[in-house]
Amino acid sequence: MCALYIDERFIYEISGEKMNKYLQLLEKAYSGIVFDVLRSFGHPNCVLPDTIRPLNLEHSIVGPAFTVEGQANSDLTEHESLTQWCQMLSKAPKGHIVICQPNDGNVAHMGELSSETFVYKGVTGYIVDGGCRDSGFITKTGFPVWSKYYTPRDVVGCWQPTAFNQPITIGGVEIKANDIIFADRDGVVVIPSDLLEQVANKVDELIHTENKVRTAILSGTDPVDAYLKYGKF
């Protein structure tokens, strides 16, 4: 049993090293090129609705998804709703992007103290198909948040998380636990976990190709000639 445990741990560590390698490649990217690659792989349904916008346009994040689903529930006491909310904060793992389908369009599903908790825990970012409040305070913390709207209304007594790390759907795009999320000022792209290696390597290749196209254009090459030579524009 001990040898088996060691073997499994070794495999996990190697897998983690590969994950970091591919994430580092994607950190150099932007959402447009990630989408281009996924489309070329026959997976164009990978972009979340354009109504989900970053609090800070300068933020760009990439990492594995920790999914959360929730629902409105007016039968909750204040204590029940806050306890369940804090349980969600507690479960969120370091190095992950928390992505939430709240199934609600009335309250804020992120606020100041929660964002500070995520900063302390080392959570990479938070994306929600719902609302945010305390946006000025969150901006000061530097924590990356993407949301649909702002409102001062909070979750107390009216909303609860109901599932963690189960598949969720936002805007017709399915997100599974540990799928890779890439988000920047242009939008949010979901990379299925089984495509990570292919996508990261292709993105890296295309970035180098785009640099060659850019150099050619700035050197006076006609755009048509540049496209025909490099196959990318």
C-alpha positions in Angstrom: 0.0 0.0 0.0 2.8 2.4 0.8 4.5 1.9 -2.6 1.1 2.5 -4.3 0.6 5.6 -2.3 4.0 6.9 -3.2 3.4 6.1 -6.9 0.1 8.0 -6.9 1.6 11.0 -5.2 4.5 11.0 -7.7 2.0 11.0 -10.6 0.0 13.8 -8.9 3.2 15.9 -8.5 4.2 15.4 -12.1 0.7 16.4 -13.1 0.9 19.5 -11.0 4.2 20.4 -12.6 2.7 20.1 -16.1 -0.3 22.1 -15.0 2.0 25.0 -13.9 4.0 24.8 -17.1 0.9 25.2 -19.2 -0.6 27.9 -17.0 2.6 29.8 -17.4 2.4 29.6 -21.1 -1.2 30.9 -21.0 -0.2 33.8 -18.7 1.5 35.3 -21.7 -1.7 35.1 -23.8 -4.9 37.1 -24.2 -8.5 35.9 -24.4 -8.8 36.5 -28.2 -6.0 34.1 -29.1 -7.2 31.5 -26.6 -10.6 31.6 -28.3 -9.0 31.4 -31.7 -7.2 28.2 -30.7 -10.3 26.6 -29.1 -12.4 27.5 -32.2 -9.7 25.8 -34.4 -10.0 22.7 -32.3 -13.8 22.6 -32.9 -14.7 24.0 -29.6 -16.1 27.5 -30.2 -18.7 27.4 -27.4 -16.3 28.5 -24.8 -16.9 32.2 -24.1 -19.1 33.4 -21.2 -21.7 36.2 -21.9 -20.3 39.6 -22.6 -22.3 41.0 -19.8 -19.8 39.5 -17.3 -17.2 42.3 -17.0 -14.0 42.8 -14.9 -14.1 45.2 -12.0 -10.6 46.3 -13.1 -9.9 46.3 -16.8 -6.2 45.8 -16.2 -6.7 42.4 -14.6 -6.0 39.2 -16.4 -6.2 35.8 -14.7 -5.8 32.1 -15.6 -6.3 29.1 -13.4 -8.3 26.0 -12.6 -12.0 26.4 -11.8 -13.6 25.9 -8.4 -17.3 25.9 -9.3 -20.2 27.1 -7.1 -23.9 27.0 -7.7 -26.5 28.6 -5.6 -30.1 29.8 -5.5 -32.3 32.4 -3.9 -34.0 31.3 -0.7 -36.1 33.8 1.3 -36.8 31.2 4.0 -33.2 31.4 5.3 -32.4 33.1 8.6 -29.6 35.7 8.6 -27.5 33.2 10.5 -28.1 30.3 8.1 -27.3 32.4 5.0 -24.1 33.8 6.5 -22.9 30.5 7.8 -23.4 28.9 4.3 -21.7 31.8 2.6 -18.7 31.5 5.0 -18.6 27.8 4.3 -18.2 28.6 0.6 -15.3 31.0 1.4 -13.7 28.3 3.5 -13.9 25.6 0.7 -12.4 27.8 -2.0 -8.9 26.4 -2.7 -5.7 28.3 -3.1 -4.6 28.9 -6.7 -8.1 28.4 -8.1 -10.6 30.8 -9.7 -14.0 30.6 -8.0 -16.7 30.7 -10.7 -20.3 31.0 -9.6 -23.7 30.4 -11.2 -26.0 32.0 -8.5 -29.2 31.6 -10.4 -30.2 35.0 -9.1 -30.2 38.5 -10.4 -31.1 40.6 -7.4 -28.2 40.6 -4.8 -24.5 40.9 -4.7 -22.6 37.6 -4.6 -19.3 39.2 -3.7 -18.2 41.9 -1.3 -15.3 43.5 0.5 -14.7 41.0 3.4 -15.2 38.1 1.1 -12.6 39.4 -1.4 -10.2 40.1 1.4 -10.7 36.5 2.6 -9.9 35.2 -0.9 -6.8 37.4 -1.1 -5.6 35.9 2.3 -6.3 32.4 1.1 -4.5 32.8 -2.2 -7.5 32.4 -4.4 -6.7 33.7 -7.9 -10.0 35.4 -8.7 -13.8 35.3 -8.7 -16.2 35.3 -11.6 -20.0 35.4 -11.1 -23.0 35.4 -13.4 -24.5 37.8 -10.8 -23.7 40.8 -8.7 -21.0 42.5 -6.7 -21.0 45.2 -4.1 -18.3 47.2 -2.2 -16.6 47.6 -5.6 -14.5 50.5 -4.4 -13.1 48.6 -1.5 -12.5 45.5 -3.7 -10.6 47.6 -6.2 -8.3 48.7 -3.4 -7.5 45.1 -2.4 -6.5 44.3 -6.0 -8.6 41.1 -6.0 -9.8 40.3 -9.5 -13.6 40.1 -9.8 -15.8 39.7 -12.9 -19.6 40.2 -12.5 -22.7 41.3 -14.3 -23.9 44.2 -12.2 -23.4 46.2 -9.0 -25.9 46.5 -6.1 -25.7 47.3 -2.4 -28.1 44.3 -1.6 -26.3 41.4 0.0 -27.0 37.7 0.3 -28.2 37.8 4.0 -31.4 35.9 4.5 -32.1 35.5 0.8 -29.4 33.4 -1.0 -27.4 30.3 -0.5 -24.7 28.2 -2.2 -26.0 24.7 -3.0 -23.2 22.8 -4.8 -19.5 22.9 -5.0 -17.2 21.5 -7.8 -20.2 20.2 -9.7 -20.7 21.2 -13.4 -22.4 24.6 -13.8 -23.6 26.4 -17.0 -23.3 30.1 -17.7 -24.6 31.5 -20.9 -24.8 28.0 -22.5 -21.2 27.2 -21.6 -20.6 24.3 -19.3 -17.9 24.7 -16.7 -16.6 21.7 -14.8 -14.3 21.5 -11.7 -10.7 22.1 -12.8 -11.5 23.4 -16.2 -9.1 26.2 -17.0 -10.5 29.7 -16.9 -8.9 32.6 -18.8 -10.3 36.0 -18.1 -9.2 39.5 -19.2 -10.8 42.8 -20.2 -12.3 41.3 -23.4 -14.1 38.4 -21.7 -14.0 35.0 -20.0 -12.9 31.8 -21.9 -13.3 28.3 -20.6 -10.7 25.7 -21.6 -11.8 22.1 -20.9 -9.2 20.5 -18.7 -8.6 17.7 -21.2 -7.6 20.3 -23.8 -5.2 22.2 -21.6 -1.9 20.8 -23.0 -3.0 21.2 -26.7 -4.4 24.7 -26.2 -1.4 26.0 -24.2 1.1 24.7 -26.7 -0.9 26.0 -29.7 -1.4 29.4 -28.0 2.4 29.7 -27.4 3.1 28.8 -31.0 0.6 31.4 -32.3 2.0 34.1 -30.1 5.4 33.6 -31.7 3.7 33.6 -35.2 1.9 36.8 -34.5 5.1 38.4 -33.4 6.6 37.5 -36.8 3.5 38.9 -38.6 3.7 42.1 -36.6 7.4 42.5 -37.4 6.7 42.0 -41.1 3.8 44.5 -41.2 5.9 47.1 -39.4 8.7 46.5 -41.8 6.4 47.3 -44.7 5.2 43.9 -45.8 1.7 44.0 -47.4 -0.9 42.5 -45.1 -2.0 40.0 -47.7 1.6 38.8 -48.2 2.2 38.6 -44.5 -1.0 36.5 -44.0 -0.1 34.2 -46.9 3.4 33.7 -45.6 2.5 33.0 -41.9 -1.1 31.9 -42.1 -2.1 34.1 -39.3 -3.6 37.6 -38.9 
